[in-house]
Amino acid sequence: MANANLPQEPAHSYSSPVIGERLIRAHDCQYRSLVEPCDLLLVDFDRHTIQYSSLYLVEEIQDGKVVWMGCRNFDVAISGVKVDETGEGDWKPFAGHAARHWRIAGEVKEVFKPASRITQTSQSHPVRSQKADVEVCYG
């Protein structure tokens, strides 16, 4: 894990007591330009397995405690599940340390960015949200 992905204080655990879809702050979940600390995440906490290619909220567990939390893209292929750990498209098999110590807390359904921080790039396509004064960005 890159040091930029480590939280400044102990991470909060979301996977056990939380159910359904919830809007949470992304303060511990920076993942390149797709998820930034000022964003809000709509997370489906009923999803605890990687069933299809999507962005997931994951927690790293050591000695029974959450020591890191972040968002990662996962791809389900015939050859197995792959993860883009850096957000730069460097897909690797989901195996080894990460597969043994990461817990899927939920599936990220949407990433909400403050309207003042939206930048048009070739990889993001903002759509105006009807429910709040934010923009919805899909990677």
The first five atom37 places (N, CA, C, CB, O) and aatype in JSON, in Angstrom:
{
  "aatype": [12, 0, 2, 0, 2, 10, 14, 5, 6, 14, 0, 8, 15, 18, 15, 15, 14, 19, 9, 7, 6, 1, 10, 9, 1, 0, 8, 3, 4, 5, 18, 1, 15, 10, 19, 6, 14, 4, 3, 10, 10, 10, 19, 3, 13, 3, 1, 8, 16, 9, 5, 18, 15, 15, 10, 18, 10, 19, 6, 6, 9, 5, 3, 7, 11, 19, 19, 17, 12, 7, 4, 1, 2, 13, 3, 19, 0, 9, 15, 7, 19, 11, 19, 3, 6, 16, 7, 6, 7, 3, 17, 11, 14, 13, 0, 7, 8, 0, 0, 1, 8, 17, 1, 9, 0, 7, 6, 19, 11, 6, 19, 13, 11, 14, 0, 15, 1, 9, 16, 5, 16, 15, 5, 15, 8, 14, 19, 1, 15, 5, 11, 0, 3, 19, 6, 19, 4, 18, 7],
  "atom_mask": [
    [1, 1, 1, 1, 1],
    [1, 1, 1, 1, 1],
    [1, 1, 1, 1, 1],
    [1, 1, 1, 1, 1],
    [1, 1, 1, 1, 1],
    [1, 1, 1, 1, 1],
    [1, 1, 1, 1, 1],
    [1, 1, 1, 1, 1],
    [1, 1, 1, 1, 1],
    [1, 1, 1, 1, 1],
    [1, 1, 1, 1, 1],
    [1, 1, 1, 1, 1],
    [1, 1, 1, 1, 1],
    [1, 1, 1, 1, 1],
    [1, 1, 1, 1, 1],
    [1, 1, 1, 1, 1],
    [1, 1, 1, 1, 1],
    [1, 1, 1, 1, 1],
    [1, 1, 1, 1, 1],
    [1, 1, 1, 0, 1],
    [1, 1, 1, 1, 1],
    [1, 1, 1, 1, 1],
    [1, 1, 1, 1, 1],
    [1, 1, 1, 1, 1],
    [1, 1, 1, 1, 1],
    [1, 1, 1, 1, 1],
    [1, 1, 1, 1, 1],
    [1, 1, 1, 1, 1],
    [1, 1, 1, 1, 1],
    [1, 1, 1, 1, 1],
    [1, 1, 1, 1, 1],
    [1, 1, 1, 1, 1],
    [1, 1, 1, 1, 1],
    [1, 1, 1, 1, 1],
    [1, 1, 1, 1, 1],
    [1, 1, 1, 1, 1],
    [1, 1, 1, 1, 1],
    [1, 1, 1, 1, 1],
    [1, 1, 1, 1, 1],
    [1, 1, 1, 1, 1],
    [1, 1, 1, 1, 1],
    [1, 1, 1, 1, 1],
    [1, 1, 1, 1, 1],
    [1, 1, 1, 1, 1],
    [1, 1, 1, 1, 1],
    [1, 1, 1, 1, 1],
    [1, 1, 1, 1, 1],
    [1, 1, 1, 1, 1],
    [1, 1, 1, 1, 1],
    [1, 1, 1, 1, 1],
    [1, 1, 1, 1, 1],
    [1, 1, 1, 1, 1],
    [1, 1, 1, 1, 1],
    [1, 1, 1, 1, 1],
    [1, 1, 1, 1, 1],
    [1, 1, 1, 1, 1],
    [1, 1, 1, 1, 1],
    [1, 1, 1, 1, 1],
    [1, 1, 1, 1, 1],
    [1, 1, 1, 1, 1],
    [1, 1, 1, 1, 1],
    [1, 1, 1, 1, 1],
    [1, 1, 1, 1, 1],
    [1, 1, 1, 0, 1],
    [1, 1, 1, 1, 1],
    [1, 1, 1, 1, 1],
    [1, 1, 1, 1, 1],
    [1, 1, 1, 1, 1],
    [1, 1, 1, 1, 1],
    [1, 1, 1, 0, 1],
    [1, 1, 1, 1, 1],
    [1, 1, 1, 1, 1],
    [1, 1, 1, 1, 1],
    [1, 1, 1, 1, 1],
    [1, 1, 1, 1, 1],
    [1, 1, 1, 1, 1],
    [1, 1, 1, 1, 1],
    [1, 1, 1, 1, 1],
    [1, 1, 1, 1, 1],
    [1, 1, 1, 0, 1],
    [1, 1, 1, 1, 1],
    [1, 1, 1, 1, 1],
    [1, 1, 1, 1, 1],
    [1, 1, 1, 1, 1],
    [1, 1, 1, 1, 1],
    [1, 1, 1, 1, 1],
    [1, 1, 1, 0, 1],
    [1, 1, 1, 1, 1],
    [1, 1, 1, 0, 1],
    [1, 1, 1, 1, 1],
    [1, 1, 1, 1, 1],
    [1, 1, 1, 1, 1],
    [1, 1, 1, 1, 1],
    [1, 1, 1, 1, 1],
    [1, 1, 1, 1, 1],
    [1, 1, 1, 0, 1],
    [1, 1, 1, 1, 1],
    [1, 1, 1, 1, 1],
    [1, 1, 1, 1, 1],
    [1, 1, 1, 1, 1],
    [1, 1, 1, 1, 1],
    [1, 1, 1, 1, 1],
    [1, 1, 1, 1, 1],
    [1, 1, 1, 1, 1],
    [1, 1, 1, 1, 1],
    [1, 1, 1, 0, 1],
    [1, 1, 1, 1, 1],
    [1, 1, 1, 1, 1],
    [1, 1, 1, 1, 1],
    [1, 1, 1, 1, 1],
    [1, 1, 1, 1, 1],
    [1, 1, 1, 1, 1],
    [1, 1, 1, 1, 1],
    [1, 1, 1, 1, 1],
    [1, 1, 1, 1, 1],
    [1, 1, 1, 1, 1],
    [1, 1, 1, 1, 1],
    [1, 1, 1, 1, 1],
    [1, 1, 1, 1, 1],
    [1, 1, 1, 1, 1],
    [1, 1, 1, 1, 1],
    [1, 1, 1, 1, 1],
    [1, 1, 1, 1, 1],
    [1, 1, 1, 1, 1],
    [1, 1, 1, 1, 1],
    [1, 1, 1, 1, 1],
    [1, 1, 1, 1, 1],
    [1, 1, 1, 1, 1],
    [1, 1, 1, 1, 1],
    [1, 1, 1, 1, 1],
    [1, 1, 1, 1, 1],
    [1, 1, 1, 1, 1],
    [1, 1, 1, 1, 1],
    [1, 1, 1, 1, 1],
    [1, 1, 1, 1, 1],
    [1, 1, 1, 1, 1],
    [1, 1, 1, 1, 1],
    [1, 1, 1, 1, 1],
    [1, 1, 1, 0, 1]
  ],
  "atom_positions": [
    [[0.83, -1.18, 0.0], [0.0, 0.0, 0.0], [0.87, 1.25, 0.0], [-0.94, 0.0, 1.21], [1.91, 1.29, 0.67]],
    [[0.47, 2.24, -0.73], [1.18, 3.5, -0.72], [0.84, 4.26, 0.55], [0.84, 4.33, -1.97], [-0.29, 4.18, 1.03]],
    [[1.8, 5.01, 1.11], [1.57, 5.74, 2.34], [0.43, 6.74, 2.21], [2.82, 6.46, 2.75], [-0.23, 7.04, 3.21]],
    [[0.19, 7.26, 1.01], [-0.89, 8.24, 0.81], [-2.25, 7.62, 1.09], [-0.85, 8.79, -0.63], [-3.22, 8.33, 1.34]],
    [[-2.32, 6.29, 1.06], [-3.59, 5.61, 1.3], [-3.83, 5.28, 2.76], [-3.66, 4.35, 0.49], [-4.91, 4.82, 3.12]],
    [[-2.83, 5.51, 3.62], [-3.0, 5.18, 5.02], [-3.69, 6.31, 5.76], [-1.65, 4.88, 5.66], [-3.32, 7.47, 5.6]],
    [[-4.69, 5.99, 6.57], [-5.38, 7.03, 7.33], [-4.49, 7.59, 8.41], [-6.66, 6.48, 7.95], [-3.57, 6.91, 8.88]],
    [[-4.73, 8.82, 8.81], [-3.96, 9.48, 9.84], [-4.29, 8.95, 11.23], [-4.18, 10.97, 9.78], [-3.46, 9.02, 12.13]],
    [[-5.48, 8.43, 11.42], [-5.92, 7.85, 12.68], [-6.49, 6.48, 12.38], [-6.96, 8.76, 13.41], [-6.7, 6.16, 11.21]],
    [[-6.76, 5.66, 13.4], [-7.3, 4.32, 13.12], [-8.56, 4.4, 12.25], [-7.62, 3.6, 14.44], [-9.41, 5.27, 12.44]],
    [[-8.64, 3.48, 11.31], [-9.79, 3.45, 10.39], [-11.03, 2.98, 11.11], [-9.49, 2.54, 9.18], [-10.95, 2.21, 12.07]],
    [[-12.18, 3.44, 10.66], [-13.45, 3.0, 11.19], [-13.88, 1.75, 10.45], [-14.53, 4.12, 11.08], [-13.68, 1.65, 9.24]],
    [[-14.46, 0.8, 11.15], [-14.97, -0.4, 10.51], [-16.41, -0.17, 10.06], [-14.89, -1.61, 11.47], [-17.24, 0.27, 10.85]],
    [[-16.68, -0.45, 8.8], [-18.03, -0.28, 8.26], [-18.74, -1.6, 8.02], [-17.98, 0.51, 6.99], [-19.97, -1.62, 7.91]],
    [[-18.0, -2.69, 7.93], [-18.62, -3.92, 7.42], [-19.57, -4.62, 8.39], [-17.56, -4.86, 7.03], [-20.53, -5.24, 7.93]],
    [[-19.35, -4.56, 9.66], [-20.18, -5.34, 10.58], [-21.53, -4.71, 10.9], [-19.43, -5.55, 11.86], [-22.56, -5.31, 10.58]],
    [[-21.58, -3.52, 11.52], [-22.87, -3.02, 11.98], [-23.71, -2.29, 10.94], [-22.65, -2.13, 13.11], [-24.88, -2.0, 11.19]],
    [[-23.15, -2.0, 9.78], [-23.85, -1.17, 8.8], [-24.49, -2.06, 7.74], [-22.89, -0.15, 8.15], [-23.86, -2.97, 7.22]],
    [[-25.78, -1.77, 7.42], [-26.46, -2.52, 6.37], [-27.15, -1.54, 5.42], [-27.5, -3.52, 6.97], [-27.37, -0.38, 5.76]],
    [[-27.49, -2.03, 4.23], [-28.18, -1.2, 3.25], [-27.26, -0.19, 2.59], [0.0, 0.0, 0.0], [-26.04, -0.24, 2.76]],
    [[-27.86, 0.72, 1.84], [-27.09, 1.77, 1.16], [-26.95, 2.97, 2.09], [-27.76, 2.19, -0.18], [-27.93, 3.42, 2.68]],
    [[-25.74, 3.47, 2.22], [-25.45, 4.61, 3.08], [-24.53, 5.57, 2.36], [-24.82, 4.16, 4.42], [-23.7, 5.17, 1.54]],
    [[-24.68, 6.83, 2.68], [-23.8, 7.88, 2.17], [-22.75, 8.13, 3.24], [-24.59, 9.2, 1.81], [-23.08, 8.48, 4.37]],
    [[-21.46, 7.96, 2.88], [-20.38, 8.18, 3.84], [-19.35, 9.14, 3.27], [-19.72, 6.85, 4.22], [-19.24, 9.29, 2.05]],
    [[-18.6, 9.78, 4.14], [-17.5, 10.64, 3.71], [-16.34, 9.78, 3.28], [-17.08, 11.61, 4.84], [-16.1, 8.72, 3.86]],
    [[-15.6, 10.22, 2.28], [-14.49, 9.45, 1.73], [-13.15, 9.85, 2.34], [-14.44, 9.61, 0.23], [-12.11, 9.64, 1.72]],
    [[-13.15, 10.41, 3.52], [-11.92, 10.95, 4.1], [-10.79, 9.95, 4.2], [-12.2, 11.5, 5.45], [-9.63, 10.35, 4.1]],
    [[-11.05, 8.68, 4.39], [-9.99, 7.67, 4.48], [-9.8, 6.89, 3.18], [-10.3, 6.7, 5.6], [-9.01, 5.94, 3.14]],
    [[-10.49, 7.26, 2.11], [-10.58, 6.4, 0.93], [-9.98, 6.97, -0.34], [-12.0, 6.08, 0.68], [-10.5, 6.68, -1.42]],
    [[-8.94, 7.74, -0.28], [-8.39, 8.34, -1.49], [-7.9, 7.26, -2.45], [-7.23, 9.3, -1.14], [-7.19, 6.33, -2.07]],
    [[-8.31, 7.4, -3.73], [-7.96, 6.42, -4.77], [-7.78, 7.17, -6.08], [-9.06, 5.3, -4.91], [-8.71, 7.29, -6.88]],
    [[-6.56, 7.66, -6.29], [-6.24, 8.51, -7.44], [-7.29, 9.6, -7.61], [-6.14, 7.65, -8.73], [-7.76, 10.14, -6.61]],
    [[-7.66, 9.93, -8.82], [-8.64, 11.01, -9.03], [-10.08, 10.51, -8.95], [-8.41, 11.67, -10.38], [-11.01, 11.32, -8.93]],
    [[-10.28, 9.19, -8.89], [-11.64, 8.64, -8.83], [-12.31, 8.93, -7.49], [-11.61, 7.13, -9.08], [-13.49, 9.27, -7.45]],
    [[-11.57, 8.79, -6.4], [-12.1, 9.06, -5.06], [-11.09, 9.95, -4.32], [-12.36, 7.73, -4.26], [-9.92, 9.6, -4.18]],
    [[-11.57, 11.1, -3.87], [-10.73, 12.05, -3.13], [-11.34, 12.27, -1.75], [-10.6, 13.4, -3.91], [-12.53, 12.04, -1.56]],
    [[-10.54, 12.72, -0.78], [-11.01, 12.86, 0.59], [-12.26, 13.74, 0.76], [-9.92, 13.42, 1.43], [-13.01, 13.54, 1.72]],
    [[-12.51, 14.69, -0.12], [-13.66, 15.58, 0.02], [-14.94, 14.99, -0.59], [-13.36, 16.92, -0.64], [-16.0, 15.61, -0.5]],
    [[-14.85, 13.82, -1.2], [-16.01, 13.21, -1.87], [-16.94, 12.52, -0.87], [-15.54, 12.2, -2.91], [-16.57, 12.26, 0.28]],
    [[-18.14, 12.24, -1.34], [-19.09, 11.4, -0.62], [-19.28, 10.12, -1.43], [-20.45, 12.14, -0.37], [-19.3, 10.15, -2.66]],
    [[-19.43, 9.01, -0.73], [-19.61, 7.72, -1.38], [-20.97, 7.14, -1.02], [-18.48, 6.74, -1.0], [-21.35, 7.11, 0.16]],
    [[-21.7, 6.68, -2.02], [-22.92, 5.92, -1.77], [-22.5, 4.46, -1.82], [-24.07, 6.26, -2.82], [-22.15, 3.94, -2.88]],
    [[-22.54, 3.79, -0.66], [-22.03, 2.43, -0.53], [-23.18, 1.47, -0.19], [-20.91, 2.35, 0.54], [-23.99, 1.76, 0.69]],
    [[-23.22, 0.35, -0.89], [-24.17, -0.72, -0.57], [-23.46, -1.68, 0.38], [-24.68, -1.46, -1.88], [-22.65, -2.51, -0.05]],
    [[-23.75, -1.56, 1.67], [-23.09, -2.36, 2.69], [-23.64, -3.79, 2.78], [-23.21, -1.69, 4.02], [-23.19, -4.56, 3.63]],
    [[-24.59, -4.15, 1.93], [-25.08, -5.52, 1.88], [-24.22, -6.39, 0.97], [-26.53, -5.54, 1.42], [-24.4, -7.61, 0.95]],
    [[-23.31, -5.8, 0.23], [-22.43, -6.55, -0.69], [-21.09, -6.79, 0.01], [-22.22, -5.77, -2.04], [-20.34, -5.85, 0.26]],
    [[-20.79, -8.05, 0.32], [-19.55, -8.4, 1.0], [-18.67, -9.33, 0.17], [-19.85, -9.03, 2.34], [-17.65, -9.83, 0.65]],
    [[-19.07, -9.57, -1.07], [-18.27, -10.39, -1.97], [-18.15, -9.68, -3.31], [-18.89, -11.81, -2.15], [-19.0, -8.86, -3.67]],
    [[-17.11, -9.99, -4.04], [-16.9, -9.42, -5.37], [-17.65, -10.3, -6.35], [-15.37, -9.33, -5.74], [-17.19, -11.37, -6.72]],
    [[-18.82, -9.82, -6.76], [-19.67, -10.61, -7.66], [-19.52, -10.19, -9.11], [-21.12, -10.5, -7.24], [-19.76, -10.99, -10.01]],
    [[-19.13, -8.94, -9.34], [-18.94, -8.44, -10.7], [-17.99, -7.25, -10.64], [-20.3, -8.05, -11.36], [-17.69, -6.73, -9.57]],
    [[-17.53, -6.83, -11.81], [-16.58, -5.73, -11.9], [-17.2, -4.44, -11.4], [-16.08, -5.56, -13.35], [-18.26, -4.02, -11.88]],
    [[-16.54, -3.82, -10.43], [-17.07, -2.6, -9.84], [-16.04, -1.99, -8.9], [-18.4, -2.89, -9.08], [-14.95, -2.53, -8.71]],
    [[-16.39, -0.85, -8.33], [-15.59, -0.2, -7.3], [-16.12, -0.66, -5.95], [-15.64, 1.38, -7.43], [-17.33, -0.59, -5.7]],
    [[-15.23, -1.12, -5.06], [-15.64, -1.63, -3.76], [-14.91, -0.89, -2.64], [-15.37, -3.14, -3.65], [-13.78, -0.42, -2.83]],
    [[-15.56, -0.78, -1.49], [-14.95, -0.27, -0.27], [-14.36, -1.47, 0.45], [-15.99, 0.51, 0.64], [-15.07, -2.42, 0.78]],
    [[-13.05, -1.43, 0.69], [-12.37, -2.56, 1.33], [-11.73, -2.11, 2.64], [-11.31, -3.17, 0.39], [-11.38, -0.94, 2.81]],
    [[-11.58, -3.07, 3.54], [-10.9, -2.83, 4.81], [-9.79, -3.84, 4.94], [-11.9, -2.92, 6.02], [-9.96, -5.01, 4.6]],
    [[-8.63, -3.4, 5.43], [-7.54, -4.34, 5.72], [-7.58, -4.66, 7.2], [-6.14, -3.74, 5.31], [-7.64, -3.77, 8.05]],
    [[-7.56, -5.96, 7.5], [-7.68, -6.44, 8.87], [-6.35, -7.03, 9.33], [-8.82, -7.5, 8.99], [-5.76, -7.87, 8.65]],
    [[-5.88, -6.57, 10.49], [-4.71, -7.16, 11.13], [-5.02, -7.33, 12.6], [-3.43, -6.28, 10.92], [-5.47, -6.4, 13.27]],
    [[-4.78, -8.52, 13.11], [-5.06, -8.84, 14.51], [-6.5, -8.51, 14.88], [-4.1, -8.09, 15.43], [-6.77, -8.05, 16.0]],
    [[-7.43, -8.73, 13.95], [-8.84, -8.52, 14.21], [-9.3, -7.07, 14.18], [0.0, 0.0, 0.0], [-10.45, -6.79, 14.51]],
    [[-8.41, -6.14, 13.8], [-8.76, -4.72, 13.78], [-8.57, -4.15, 12.38], [-7.91, -3.94, 14.8], [-7.69, -4.58, 11.63]],
    [[-9.4, -3.16, 12.04], [-9.26, -2.47, 10.76], [-8.09, -1.5, 10.87], [-10.59, -1.73, 10.37], [-8.11, -0.59, 11.7]],
    [[-7.07, -1.7, 10.02], [-5.89, -0.83, 10.05], [-5.82, 0.09, 8.83], [-4.63, -1.66, 10.14], [-5.04, 1.04, 8.8]],
    [[-6.63, -0.21, 7.82], [-6.65, 0.59, 6.6], [-7.99, 0.4, 5.92], [-5.47, 0.2, 5.64], [-8.59, -0.68, 6.0]],
    [[-8.47, 1.45, 5.26], [-9.71, 1.37, 4.51], [-9.52, 2.15, 3.22], [-10.92, 1.92, 5.34], [-8.86, 3.19, 3.21]],
    [[-10.09, 1.66, 2.13], [-9.98, 2.38, 0.88], [-10.9, 1.81, -0.18], [0.0, 0.0, 0.0], [-11.57, 0.79, 0.03]],
    [[-10.94, 2.46, -1.32], [-11.73, 2.01, -2.46], [-10.8, 1.41, -3.49], [-12.56, 3.18, -3.07], [-9.71, 1.93, -3.73]],
    [[-11.23, 0.34, -4.09], [-10.45, -0.3, -5.14], [-11.38, -0.82, -6.22], [-9.59, -1.45, -4.57], [-12.48, -1.3, -5.93]],
    [[-10.93, -0.72, -7.47], [-11.63, -1.31, -8.61], [-11.28, -2.79, -8.69], [-11.28, -0.58, -9.94], [-10.11, -3.16, -8.59]],
    [[-12.3, -3.62, -8.86], [-12.1, -5.05, -9.05], [-12.71, -5.44, -10.39], [-12.73, -5.87, -7.89], [-13.71, -4.87, -10.82]],
    [[-12.08, -6.41, -11.04], [-12.56, -6.93, -12.31], [-12.72, -8.43, -12.18], [-11.58, -6.56, -13.48], [-11.81, -9.13, -11.73]],
    [[-13.88, -8.93, -12.57], [-14.13, -10.37, -12.54], [-13.96, -10.88, -13.96], [-15.57, -10.7, -11.97], [-14.72, -10.51, -14.86]],
    [[-12.97, -11.73, -14.15], [-12.66, -12.27, -15.48], [-12.68, -13.79, -15.41], [-11.28, -11.75, -16.0], [-12.75, -14.37, -14.32]],
    [[-12.61, -14.43, -16.55], [-12.57, -15.89, -16.61], [-11.36, -16.42, -15.84], [-12.53, -16.38, -18.07], [-11.44, -17.47, -15.21]],
    [[-10.25, -15.68, -15.89], [-9.02, -16.11, -15.23], [-9.05, -15.86, -13.72], [-7.84, -15.41, -15.84], [-8.14, -16.28, -13.01]],
    [[-10.06, -15.18, -13.22], [-10.16, -14.9, -11.79], [-10.37, -13.42, -11.53], [0.0, 0.0, 0.0], [-10.51, -12.62, -12.45]],
    [[-10.4, -13.07, -10.26], [-10.62, -11.68, -9.86], [-9.3, -10.92, -9.9], [-11.24, -11.6, -8.44], [-8.27, -11.41, -9.43]],
    [[-9.35, -9.71, -10.47], [-8.18, -8.84, -10.54], [-8.5, -7.54, -9.82], [-7.76, -8.56, -12.0], [-9.66, -7.14, -9.74]],
    [[-7.48, -6.88, -9.29], [-7.64, -5.62, -8.57], [-6.67, -4.59, -9.13], [-7.43, -5.82, -7.05], [-5.52, -4.91, -9.46]],
    [[-7.13, -3.37, -9.22], [-6.28, -2.23, -9.61], [-5.94, -1.51, -8.3], [-7.01, -1.26, -10.66], [-6.69, -0.63, -7.87]],
    [[-4.81, -1.87, -7.68], [-4.46, -1.34, -6.36], [-4.15, 0.15, -6.37], [-3.29, -2.08, -5.82], [-4.38, 0.83, -5.37]],
    [[-3.63, 0.67, -7.47], [-3.19, 2.07, -7.5], [-4.19, 3.02, -8.15], [-1.88, 2.17, -8.21], [-4.11, 4.23, -7.97]],
    [[-5.13, 2.47, -8.92], [-6.06, 3.31, -9.65], [-5.5, 3.78, -10.98], [0.0, 0.0, 0.0], [-6.1, 4.62, -11.65]],
    [[-4.35, 3.25, -11.37], [-3.7, 3.65, -12.62], [-3.82, 2.58, -13.7], [-2.24, 3.96, -12.37], [-3.12, 2.64, -14.71]],
    [[-4.69, 1.59, -13.48], [-4.9, 0.57, -14.5], [-3.89, -0.56, -14.48], [0.0, 0.0, 0.0], [-3.76, -1.29, -15.47]],
    [[-3.17, -0.73, -13.37], [-2.2, -1.82, -13.28], [-2.85, -3.03, -12.6], [-0.92, -1.36, -12.5], [-2.59, -3.31, -11.43]],
    [[-3.68, -3.72, -13.35], [-4.47, -4.84, -12.83], [-3.57, -6.01, -12.47], [-5.51, -5.28, -13.85], [-2.69, -6.4, -13.23]],
    [[-3.82, -6.57, -11.27], [-3.07, -7.72, -10.78], [-4.06, -8.73, -10.21], [-2.01, -7.3, -9.71], [-5.15, -8.35, -9.77]],
    [[-3.69, -10.01, -10.22], [-4.58, -11.0, -9.6], [-4.83, -10.65, -8.13], [-3.98, -12.43, -9.72], [-3.92, -10.25, -7.41]],
    [[-6.06, -10.82, -7.7], [-6.42, -10.55, -6.31], [-6.02, -11.79, -5.51], [-7.96, -10.21, -6.14], [-6.81, -12.72, -5.33]],
    [[-4.79, -11.77, -5.03], [-4.24, -12.92, -4.32], [-3.22, -12.41, -3.31], [-3.58, -13.94, -5.31], [-3.01, -11.2, -3.17]],
    [[-2.6, -13.32, -2.62], [-1.54, -12.95, -1.67], [-2.08, -12.21, -0.46], [0.0, 0.0, 0.0], [-3.18, -12.5, 0.02]],
    [[-1.3, -11.26, 0.03], [-1.62, -10.53, 1.25], [-2.99, -9.87, 1.18], [-0.56, -9.47, 1.52], [-3.78, -9.99, 2.11]],
    [[-3.27, -9.17, 0.1], [-4.55, -8.45, -0.01], [-5.73, -9.42, 0.08], [-4.61, -7.68, -1.34], [-6.69, -9.14, 0.81]],
    [[-5.68, -10.52, -0.62], [-6.8, -11.47, -0.61], [-7.0, -12.08, 0.77], [-6.57, -12.57, -1.64], [-8.13, -12.4, 1.15]],
    [[-5.92, -12.26, 1.52], [-6.03, -12.85, 2.86], [-6.44, -11.85, 3.92], [-4.72, -13.48, 3.25], [-7.07, -12.22, 4.91]],
    [[-6.1, -10.57, 3.74], [-6.31, -9.59, 4.8], [-7.33, -8.51, 4.49], [-5.02, -8.94, 5.11], [-7.68, -7.72, 5.37]],
    [[-7.83, -8.45, 3.26], [-8.84, -7.46, 2.93], [-10.22, -8.03, 3.12], [-8.66, -6.96, 1.5], [-10.47, -9.2, 2.82]],
    [[-11.12, -7.22, 3.61], [-12.53, -7.58, 3.77], [-13.33, -6.59, 2.93], [-12.98, -7.55, 5.28], [-13.11, -5.38, 2.99]],
    [[-14.27, -7.11, 2.15], [-15.13, -6.25, 1.34], [-16.2, -5.68, 2.26], [-15.78, -7.04, 0.14], [-17.04, -6.42, 2.77]],
    [[-16.17, -4.37, 2.48], [-17.15, -3.7, 3.35], [-18.43, -3.39, 2.57], [-16.56, -2.4, 3.95], [-19.52, -3.38, 3.15]],
    [[-18.3, -3.15, 1.26], [-19.48, -2.84, 0.46], [-19.09, -2.44, -0.96], [0.0, 0.0, 0.0], [-17.92, -2.23, -1.26]],
    [[-20.09, -2.34, -1.8], [-19.89, -1.89, -3.18], [-20.18, -0.4, -3.27], [-20.79, -2.69, -4.17], [-21.22, 0.06, -2.79]],
    [[-19.28, 0.35, -3.88], [-19.48, 1.79, -4.07], [-20.38, 1.97, -5.28], [-18.11, 2.55, -4.25], [-19.98, 1.67, -6.41]],
    [[-21.59, 2.47, -5.05], [-22.56, 2.66, -6.12], [-22.34, 3.97, -6.86], [-23.97, 2.62, -5.55], [-22.48, 4.03, -8.08]],
    [[-21.98, 5.02, -6.12], [-21.75, 6.33, -6.74], [-20.71, 7.09, -5.93], [-23.06, 7.15, -6.84], [-20.59, 6.92, -4.72]],
    [[-19.96, 7.95, -6.63], [-19.01, 8.86, -6.01], [-19.52, 10.27, -6.26], [-17.55, 8.66, -6.58], [-19.65, 10.69, -7.41]],
    [[-19.8, 10.99, -5.19], [-20.29, 12.36, -5.3], [-19.14, 13.31, -5.02], [-21.47, 12.62, -4.33], [-18.47, 13.21, -3.99]],
    [[-18.92, 14.24, -5.94], [-17.85, 15.23, -5.8], [-18.46, 16.61, -5.62], [-16.9, 15.19, -7.02], [-19.48, 16.92, -6.24]],
    [[-17.85, 17.45, -4.79], [-18.35, 18.82, -4.68], [-18.33, 19.48, -6.05], [-17.51, 19.65, -3.67], [-17.36, 19.33, -6.8]],
    [[-19.37, 20.21, -6.39], [-19.48, 20.84, -7.71], [-18.29, 21.75, -8.0], [-20.77, 21.63, -7.81], [-17.89, 21.88, -9.15]],
    [[-17.74, 22.37, -6.98], [-16.61, 23.28, -7.18], [-15.32, 22.56, -7.54], [-16.4, 24.11, -5.95], [-14.37, 23.2, -8.0]],
    [[-15.26, 21.24, -7.35], [-14.03, 20.5, -7.61], [-14.09, 19.62, -8.85], [-13.69, 19.64, -6.42], [-13.16, 18.88, -9.13]],
    [[-15.18, 19.7, -9.6], [-15.32, 18.89, -10.8], [-14.41, 19.43, -11.89], [-16.8, 18.86, -11.28], [-14.39, 20.63, -12.17]],
    [[-13.65, 18.53, -12.49], [-12.85, 18.88, -13.66], [-13.18, 17.91, -14.77], [-11.31, 18.86, -13.33], [-13.29, 16.7, -14.53]],
    [[-13.35, 18.41, -15.96], [-13.63, 17.56, -17.1], [-12.35, 16.88, -17.56], [-14.25, 18.38, -18.25], [-11.37, 17.56, -17.88]],
    [[-12.35, 15.55, -17.59], [-11.24, 14.79, -18.14], [-11.82, 13.76, -19.09], [-10.38, 14.11, -17.03], [-13.03, 13.59, -19.17]],
    [[-10.97, 13.11, -19.79], [-11.44, 12.09, -20.71], [-11.98, 10.86, -19.97], [-10.32, 11.68, -21.65], [-12.66, 10.03, -20.58]],
    [[-11.67, 10.72, -18.66], [-12.11, 9.55, -17.92], [-13.31, 9.8, -17.03], [-10.99, 9.04, -17.1], [-13.87, 8.84, -16.5]],
    [[-13.75, 11.04, -16.84], [-14.91, 11.27, -15.98], [-15.99, 11.98, -16.78], [-14.52, 12.08, -14.72], [-15.7, 12.86, -17.59]],
    [[-17.22, 11.6, -16.53], [-18.36, 12.15, -17.22], [-19.38, 12.6, -16.19], [-18.96, 11.13, -18.2], [-20.24, 11.8, -15.81]],
    [[-19.33, 13.87, -15.72], [-20.24, 14.29, -14.67], [-21.7, 14.33, -15.14], [-19.84, 15.65, -14.17], [-22.0, 14.68, -16.28]],
    [[-22.57, 13.98, -14.23], [-24.01, 14.01, -14.44], [-24.6, 14.77, -13.26], [-24.62, 12.57, -14.58], [-24.26, 14.48, -12.12]],
    [[-25.46, 15.71, -13.51], [-26.06, 16.5, -12.44], [-27.0, 15.65, -11.6], [-26.82, 17.71, -13.02], [-27.88, 14.97, -12.14]],
    [[-26.81, 15.68, -10.3], [-27.68, 14.94, -9.38], [-28.93, 15.75, -9.1], [-26.94, 14.61, -8.07], [-28.86, 16.96, -8.93]],
    [[-30.07, 15.08, -9.05], [-31.33, 15.73, -8.75], [-31.53, 15.9, -7.26], [-32.47, 14.95, -9.35], [-32.37, 16.7, -6.84]],
    [[-30.79, 15.16, -6.43], [-31.04, 15.13, -5.01], [-30.18, 16.1, -4.2], [-30.83, 13.76, -4.5], [-30.57, 16.47, -3.1]],
    [[-29.04, 16.51, -4.71], [-28.15, 17.37, -3.92], [-27.36, 18.26, -4.85], [-27.19, 16.52, -3.04], [-27.33, 18.06, -6.06]],
    [[-26.71, 19.25, -4.27], [-25.91, 20.18, -5.05], [-24.5, 19.6, -5.22], [-25.85, 21.57, -4.38], [-23.51, 20.21, -4.81]],
    [[-24.42, 18.44, -5.83], [-23.16, 17.79, -6.13], [-23.25, 17.23, -7.53], [-22.83, 16.67, -5.09], [-24.32, 17.17, -8.12]],
    [[-22.12, 16.83, -8.06], [-22.09, 16.18, -9.35], [-21.75, 14.72, -9.13], [-21.06, 16.87, -10.32], [-21.02, 14.39, -8.19]],
    [[-22.25, 13.85, -9.95], [-21.97, 12.44, -9.88], [-20.97, 12.12, -10.97], [-23.26, 11.57, -10.02], [-21.2, 12.44, -12.13]],
    [[-19.85, 11.51, -10.61], [-18.81, 11.19, -11.58], [-18.66, 9.69, -11.68], [-17.47, 11.84, -11.2], [-18.55, 8.99, -10.68]],
    [[-18.66, 9.2, -12.89], [-18.44, 7.77, -13.13], [-17.11, 7.63, -13.83], [-19.6, 7.14, -13.99], [-16.81, 8.35, -14.79]],
    [[-16.29, 6.7, -13.35], [-14.96, 6.49, -13.92], [-15.0, 5.66, -15.15], [0.0, 0.0, 0.0], [-13.96, 5.39, -15.75]]
  ]
}
